[in-house]
Amino acid sequence: MLATRASTAKRLARSFATVVDSKASGIKVAAIDNGQPTTAVTFLVKAGSRYETSPGVAHALKNFAFKSTAKRSTLGTVRESELYGGVLSATLSREYIAFKSEFLRGDESFFTSVLASILNTPKFLPHEYTEYVLPVVRDEATAASQSPGTVAVEAAHALAFRNGLGASLFASPHSPISLESVKAFAKEAFTSSNVAVVGTGIDSARLAELVDKALADAALPTGSPVTAAPSKYFGGSTRIDSHEGPQTVFIGFGTTAPSPVLSVLSAHVAPNQSLKWPSAPRPPATVTSVHLPYSDAVLTGVLVHGADAKSVTKAAKAVVEKLKKPLSTDEFKVAVVRAKFGAATAVEGREGLVEVIGGKIFSNANASIESTLTALDKVDAAAVSKASAFQITCGLRSLNVSFHLVGCL
């Protein structure tokens, strides 16, 4: 039996980000300073794949990061960043493009300027698009197509949501992307209402001041926020031939009403991780939990990998059997504390912090870990068992495993 413990929300009673509005630019800024020696600043743009105007433009726009702007050439940006010892990166999700810089404390003025110039003075040079952007887009798409786990999750999104969140993160080789379409998408997305700035290792007021300064010469337009049709959950199953990597199956379920119940259910079906060391002998198939919350939907489930279809089938059926059984009192308590631990751990790292509070900034929601933990505390066992039974009867309509990559939900 688990010992009775005080409320986790009370033990972790702290706000992990302070949100302010930059005075001149009108961009929302959130930051936390725990006294660490390094700083990170991320410009978060609502330009994820769910918002793209044609297939692949979000992927291409992400790879235009740190190319020539009115202030610096591509080479100049890289060389100056190296002189400061900083690291620049760009990532794409289904809802956002994140332009990020990490550097030593005290160099925030330069790196904030670099990030701002991506949005307010990009050049979108044709030769850079042909020589630098498109080759990286093709390489990333090829690498994704050779990763069974990535292909399965991408297929799961397409089955679950079809449009919007179902759009792929990766450009298709069968859908050419023109430079003009990328520029048009950037013009629509790069407005003050579609941008938020998140910082760690820096005060929010200081970061807001730097954002205003960086955008003083060329302010972002004040257009309407980009919108996408509300997500609809469909579900289904498919199998995809693959000659790369292990046999893989994704068992997933979701909803268009983000719910802490699914977080607890995801923690329940996830393999036990109380010990970091692998069991001996190692199981023939590995089971990995996947939980992907979005602004208006959630997709959660497990990825099963194995060297052969037999081991994958056995492990996948074990997951389904686990979902069919009502949770015992102890299983429910374990699932709740594991969900809370996962939520708390997510905001300890920079990437998790940006992911968690990014959507909250745009929706003006409470940007604190306490709200998440409190919601998990209020989940009851009956709701989790009911959700599990519903997913089995309505969501997991079929489970197909063969000598091919399979995605089902």
C-alpha positions in Angstrom: 0.0 0.0 0.0 1.2 3.5 -0.7 1.8 5.7 2.3 -0.5 8.7 2.7 1.3 11.8 1.5 0.7 15.5 1.5 -0.7 17.2 -1.5 2.0 17.4 -4.2 0.7 20.8 -5.2 1.5 22.1 -1.8 4.9 20.6 -1.7 5.6 22.2 -5.1 3.9 25.4 -4.5 5.7 27.6 -6.9 4.9 29.4 -10.1 7.3 28.2 -12.8 6.9 31.2 -15.2 5.9 34.8 -15.0 3.9 36.1 -18.0 4.0 39.7 -19.1 3.2 41.7 -22.2 6.0 43.5 -23.9 5.0 47.2 -23.9 5.9 48.2 -27.4 5.6 45.0 -29.5 2.6 43.6 -27.7 4.1 40.1 -27.7 3.5 37.9 -24.6 6.7 37.0 -22.7 7.1 34.3 -20.1 10.3 33.7 -18.2 11.8 32.0 -15.1 15.1 32.7 -13.5 16.5 30.0 -11.1 19.9 31.5 -11.1 21.5 29.1 -13.6 24.7 30.3 -15.3 23.2 29.9 -18.8 20.1 31.4 -20.5 17.8 30.2 -23.2 15.3 32.3 -25.2 12.7 30.7 -27.5 10.5 32.6 -30.0 7.4 30.4 -30.3 5.3 30.9 -33.4 1.9 29.5 -34.2 3.1 28.0 -37.5 3.0 24.3 -36.9 1.9 21.8 -39.5 -1.8 22.0 -38.4 -1.8 25.7 -39.7 0.1 25.2 -42.9 -1.6 26.5 -46.1 -0.1 23.7 -48.3 1.7 20.4 -47.4 5.3 20.8 -46.2 5.5 24.6 -45.9 5.8 24.6 -42.1 8.7 22.1 -42.5 10.4 24.3 -45.0 9.8 27.5 -43.0 11.4 25.9 -39.9 14.5 25.2 -41.9 14.7 28.8 -43.0 15.8 29.6 -39.5 19.1 31.5 -39.1 19.4 32.2 -42.8 20.1 35.7 -44.2 18.2 38.6 -42.8 18.5 42.4 -43.2 20.8 42.5 -40.2 23.0 39.5 -40.8 24.0 37.0 -43.4 23.8 33.2 -42.7 27.5 33.1 -42.2 27.5 36.2 -40.0 24.8 34.7 -37.8 26.7 31.4 -37.3 30.1 33.0 -36.8 28.9 35.6 -34.3 27.0 33.0 -32.4 30.2 30.9 -32.3 32.1 33.8 -30.9 29.6 34.1 -28.1 29.7 30.3 -27.5 25.9 30.0 -28.1 23.8 27.3 -29.7 21.0 28.0 -32.2 18.2 25.6 -33.1 14.8 25.3 -34.6 12.1 22.7 -34.1 8.7 22.0 -35.5 5.6 20.6 -33.8 2.1 20.3 -35.0 1.2 23.6 -33.4 4.4 25.7 -33.2 7.8 26.5 -34.7 10.3 27.2 -32.0 13.3 29.3 -32.7 15.7 28.8 -29.8 19.1 30.2 -28.6 21.1 29.0 -25.6 24.0 31.0 -24.3 25.9 32.3 -21.3 24.1 34.7 -19.0 24.8 38.3 -20.1 24.7 37.7 -23.8 20.9 37.9 -24.1 20.8 41.1 -26.0 22.6 39.7 -29.0 20.7 36.4 -29.2 17.3 38.0 -28.7 18.2 40.2 -31.7 19.2 37.2 -33.8 15.9 35.5 -33.0 13.8 38.6 -33.7 15.4 39.1 -37.1 14.2 35.8 -38.2 10.6 37.1 -37.9 10.9 40.8 -38.8 13.6 41.0 -41.5 14.0 37.6 -43.3 15.2 37.8 -46.8 14.1 34.3 -48.1 16.8 34.3 -50.7 16.2 31.9 -53.6 19.7 30.4 -53.6 19.6 29.7 -49.9 16.2 28.0 -50.4 17.6 25.8 -53.2 21.1 25.1 -51.7 20.4 25.0 -47.9 16.7 24.7 -47.1 15.4 22.1 -49.5 18.3 19.6 -49.1 17.8 19.6 -45.3 14.0 19.2 -45.7 14.6 16.2 -47.9 17.1 14.7 -45.5 14.9 15.1 -42.5 11.9 13.6 -44.4 14.0 10.7 -45.5 15.3 10.0 -42.0 11.8 10.1 -40.6 10.6 7.6 -43.2 13.3 5.2 -42.1 12.3 5.4 -38.4 9.4 3.0 -37.7 8.4 4.8 -34.5 8.1 8.1 -36.3 6.2 6.6 -39.2 3.8 4.9 -36.8 3.1 8.1 -34.8 2.7 10.1 -38.0 0.2 7.6 -39.4 -1.6 7.6 -36.0 -2.1 11.3 -36.2 -3.4 11.0 -39.8 -5.9 8.3 -38.7 -6.9 10.1 -35.5 -7.5 13.6 -36.8 -7.2 13.4 -40.7 -6.8 17.2 -41.2 -5.3 19.8 -38.9 -3.4 17.8 -36.3 -3.3 15.0 -38.8 -1.0 16.9 -41.2 2.5 15.5 -41.3 5.4 17.2 -39.7 7.5 16.3 -42.8 7.3 17.5 -46.3 6.4 14.8 -48.9 8.7 14.2 -51.9 5.5 14.0 -53.9 4.3 17.5 -53.0 6.8 20.2 -54.3 7.1 23.3 -52.1 7.6 26.6 -53.8 9.5 29.5 -52.2 6.5 31.7 -52.8 4.3 29.5 -50.7 6.8 29.5 -47.9 7.0 33.3 -48.0 3.2 33.6 -48.0 2.9 31.3 -45.0 5.6 33.2 -43.1 3.7 36.5 -43.8 0.6 35.1 -42.3 2.3 33.5 -39.3 4.9 36.2 -38.4 2.6 38.6 -36.7 2.6 39.8 -33.1 -0.6 37.9 -32.2 1.0 34.6 -33.3 4.3 35.0 -31.4 5.2 34.3 -27.8 8.7 34.4 -26.2 9.8 32.0 -23.4 13.0 32.4 -21.5 14.9 30.6 -18.8 17.7 32.0 -16.7 16.4 35.5 -17.3 13.9 37.9 -15.7 10.6 38.3 -17.6 10.7 42.1 -17.4 14.2 42.1 -18.8 13.3 39.7 -21.6 10.3 41.9 -22.5 12.5 44.9 -22.7 14.9 43.1 -25.0 12.1 41.9 -27.2 10.8 45.4 -27.6 14.3 46.7 -28.4 15.0 43.9 -31.0 11.7 44.7 -32.8 11.9 48.5 -32.5 13.3 49.1 -36.0 10.9 46.7 -37.7 7.9 45.8 -35.7 5.9 42.7 -36.5 2.5 43.3 -38.2 -0.6 43.1 -35.9 -2.6 40.7 -38.0 -5.2 38.3 -36.7 -4.1 35.1 -35.1 -3.8 32.1 -37.4 -6.7 29.6 -36.9 -7.4 26.0 -37.7 -10.6 24.1 -37.8 -11.4 22.5 -34.4 -10.0 19.0 -34.1 -12.2 16.0 -34.7 -11.2 12.5 -33.5 -11.9 9.7 -35.9 -9.6 6.7 -35.2 -9.0 3.7 -37.4 -6.2 1.3 -38.3 -3.7 0.8 -41.0 -0.6 -1.1 -41.9 2.4 0.3 -43.7 5.1 -1.7 -45.5 8.5 -0.9 -44.1 11.9 -2.4 -44.8 13.7 -0.3 -42.1 14.1 -0.9 -38.4 12.2 -3.3 -36.1 8.6 -4.4 -36.3 6.5 -1.7 -34.7 2.9 -1.2 -33.6 1.2 1.9 -32.2 -1.8 1.4 -30.0 -3.4 4.7 -29.4 -6.5 6.5 -28.3 -7.5 10.1 -28.0 -10.1 12.8 -27.5 -10.8 16.4 -28.6 -11.3 17.4 -25.0 -7.9 17.6 -23.2 -8.4 15.6 -20.0 -6.2 14.7 -17.0 -8.0 11.3 -17.1 -6.0 10.3 -20.2 -2.8 11.4 -18.5 -3.5 9.0 -15.7 -4.5 6.3 -18.2 -1.3 6.8 -20.2 0.7 6.4 -17.0 -1.2 3.2 -16.2 -0.4 1.5 -19.5 3.2 2.7 -19.6 5.8 0.1 -18.5 7.0 0.3 -15.0 10.1 2.6 -14.7 10.9 2.5 -11.0 14.3 1.0 -11.8 16.5 2.7 -14.5 18.4 -0.5 -15.2 17.0 -2.9 -17.8 15.6 -6.2 -16.7 17.6 -9.3 -17.4 17.0 -11.1 -19.6 15.7 -8.2 -21.7 12.1 -8.7 -23.1 11.9 -9.5 -26.8 9.7 -6.5 -27.4 9.9 -3.0 -25.8 6.9 -0.9 -24.9 7.2 2.9 -24.8 4.5 5.3 -23.6 3.4 8.1 -25.9 1.4 11.1 -24.6 0.8 14.1 -26.9 -1.4 16.8 -25.6 -2.5 19.6 -27.9 -4.5 22.8 -27.5 -7.8 21.1 -28.4 -7.0 17.4 -28.4 -4.9 14.6 -26.9 -3.3 11.5 -28.5 -1.9 9.0 -26.2 -0.9 5.3 -26.3 2.1 3.0 -26.6 4.7 2.1 -29.2 5.7 -1.5 -29.3 9.0 -2.5 -30.9 10.4 -5.9 -31.6 12.6 -8.0 -33.8 9.7 -10.2 -35.1 6.0 -10.0 -35.4 5.4 -12.7 -32.8 7.0 -10.8 -30.0 5.3 -7.5 -31.0 1.9 -9.3 -31.2 2.3 -10.7 -27.7 3.4 -7.4 -26.1 0.6 -5.5 -27.9 -2.0 -7.9 -26.8 -0.7 -7.6 -23.2 -1.3 -3.8 -23.4 -4.8 -4.3 -24.6 -5.6 -6.8 -21.9 -4.3 -4.3 -19.3 -6.6 -1.7 -20.7 -9.6 -4.1 -20.4 -9.2 -4.7 -16.7 -10.5 -2.2 -14.2 -7.8 -0.5 -12.1 -7.3 -1.7 -8.6 -6.9 0.8 -5.8 -3.2 0.5 -5.7 -2.9 0.6 -9.5 -4.9 3.8 -9.6 -2.7 5.4 -6.9 0.4 4.4 -8.8 -0.9 5.8 -12.1 -1.8 9.1 -10.5 1.6 9.7 -8.9 3.4 8.6 -12.0 1.3 11.0 -14.1 2.1 13.8 -11.6 5.8 12.9 -11.6 5.8 13.0 -15.4 4.1 16.4 -15.4 6.5 17.9 -12.8 9.5 16.4 -14.5 8.5 17.9 -17.9 8.8 21.5 -16.6 12.3 20.9 -15.1 13.9 21.0 -18.5 13.9 23.8 -21.0 12.2 22.0 -23.8 9.5 20.7 -21.5 8.9 24.1 -20.0 8.4 25.7 -23.5 6.2 22.9 -24.6 4.0 23.0 -21.4 3.6 26.8 -21.1 3.6 27.7 -24.8 0.0 26.9 -25.3 -1.0 28.4 -22.0 0.5 31.7 -23.0 -1.5 31.9 -26.2 -4.7 30.9 -24.4 -4.1 33.1 -21.4 -4.4 30.0 -19.1 -2.8 29.7 -15.7 0.9 29.0 -16.5 1.7 27.0 -13.3 2.5 23.4 -12.5 0.1 23.6 -9.6 -2.9 23.7 -11.9 -1.8 20.6 -13.7 -1.1 18.7 -10.5 -4.4 19.7 -8.9 -6.3 18.5 -11.9 -4.6 15.1 -11.6 -5.4 14.9 -7.9 -9.1 15.3 -8.8 -9.2 12.3 -11.1 -11.0 9.3 -9.7 -10.5 5.6 -10.4 -14.0 5.2 -11.9 -13.3 7.8 -14.5 -10.1 6.2 -15.6 -11.7 2.7 -15.8 -14.6 4.1 -17.8 -12.2 5.9 -20.2 -10.2 2.7 -20.6 -13.4 0.6 -21.3 -14.6 3.3 -23.8 -11.3 3.3 -25.7 -11.4 -0.5 -26.0 -15.0 -0.6 -27.3 -14.9 2.5 -29.5 -11.3 3.4 -30.2 -9.3 0.1 -30.5 -11.4 -1.3 -33.3 -8.6 -3.6 -34.6 -5.1 -4.6 -33.8 -3.2 -5.7 -36.9 0.3 -7.0 -36.5 2.3 -8.6 -39.3 5.8 -8.4 -40.8 5.1 -4.8 -41.6 5.1 -1.6 -39.7 1.6 -1.1 -38.3 -0.1 1.8 -36.7 -3.5 1.4 -35.2 -5.8 3.3 -32.8 
